[in-house]
Amino acid sequence: MARTVEEIQVQMLTGIANNSDLVGLNSTSKVAIYRLIVFIVAIAIWTLEKLFDTHSSQVDVAIYENKPGTARWYRNMSLAYQFGFNLLTDDDQFDNAGFTTDQIEASKIVKYCSVKESLESSRLIIKLAGDDGTNLIPLTPTQIDSFKYYISEVAYAGVKTHFVNNPADKLRLTMRVYRNPLVIDENGNNILTGGKSVEIAIKKYIKNLPFDGELVINDLIDYLRDVPGVENAHIISAATSYKDLVTGLYTSFATIDVKTIPVAGYFEVENFNNITYVV
């Protein structure tokens, strides 16, 4: 761990004081030439030690994230998938020869991914989603078929996988928002900008949740309290529904008591019809 500049200076000045050949360097002035030189050298040493710390941290993260065969490795491999590209012979890397950086980046259609071990069977559950620039979206049938083949090519022998490529879980919110009438009108419009501040904030909160992460009701309330013009927010009820891929229909809404993890890995708000604004 890098020492502070002050620690390095003290060590250098102590060495100077204990060196009989440098006995003449005993000025206590902060602008003494030798003290300024010590300061400059200490800054250089501190910078080098910080660079060593950064490098060491990067190496540790790379080892942790890319250790082959782990769930983290499968996630990184999923995010590295390139739609329409072939793999190098006997390799798990794509053949990018002759393609531009923009073409390569555009081919990486898996923007979000979560890989977890199933608690019920010996398999990895790979949840994934793309992005249309505004919302998270599932991969198309052609894309998911190609992705599954890619995983079968790079996966370790004997590893069973299950893929979740669902449309977003529906989130239904019934809320009462206590507004500041100087900022938000009775319909939820920001008086100054005309935008629906609360609705925009909910969408942003949902979009910024970690993929396949928990939605915590109290965290959403705290987030909404920071919206300009919102004095308080009360979520009367919250419920979710996910698409059953067997029936092709969304399930009945299930109440969220405290927190929940979306089956698809992400949510979309059903509508904002059940938000009322009061003073």
Secondary structure, DSSP 8 states (H G I E B T S, - for coil): ----HHHHHHHHHHHHHT-GGGTT-----TT-HHHHHHHHHHHHHHHHHHHHHHHHHHHHHHHHHH-TTSHHHHHHHHHT--TT--B-TTSSSB--TT--HHHHHHT----EEEEEE-SSSS-EEEEEEEE-SSSEE---HHHHHHHHHHHHHHS-TT--EEEE----EEEEEEEEEEE-TTTB-TTSBBTTT-SBHHHHHHHHHHHHS-TT--EEHHHHHHHHHTSTTEEEEEEEEEEEE-EETTTTEE---EE-SSEE--SSS-EEE--STTEEEE-
